[in-house]
């Protein structure tokens, strides 16, 4: 049985979606991972936790990379959802062995669905450039 048959791809995708939801909530409420987790009836699945912890740990570095890479848009002028998506993706690049193409594809998909009309292209450009730096 392949990973696809076991639901591996779906569960990772769902974990990223849940991490995005919780990261957005953390950003809007200015709270930590632990604080947002306390408010949940059930702890998220393990890969969601990996992403949340990585994003919290790597937040400063991720934002620095995003800022340095996006020379035309300062981070405080970007749509919040774009920043949250990119923070998660950069953290995943820095802390996991997930293939870069998977991380980029998932991030672009989420940005396209949950942010502005141009977000998918923007997020793809920024994250592709960051990947060349951190994943050589």
LINKA-V896024 format. One record per pair of residues at least 4 apart in sequence whose C-alpha atoms are under 6 Angstrom apart, sorted by the first residue. I is the first residue (numbers start at 1). J is the second residue. If there is no record, write none. Layout:
BEGIN
((I;J) (I;J))
END
This chain:
BEGIN
((3;8) (4;8) (4;9) (11;15) (15;47) (15;48) (19;23) (19;48) (19;52) (25;29) (26;30) (26;31) (31;35) (49;53) (51;55) (54;58) (54;91) (55;59) (55;88) (55;91) (58;62) (58;91) (62;87) (62;90) (63;67) (65;69) (67;75) (81;115) (83;87) (86;90) (92;96) (101;105) (108;112) (108;120) (108;124) (110;114) (111;115) (111;119) (111;120) (112;119) (112;120) (119;123) (123;127) (124;128) (127;131) (131;135) (132;136))
END
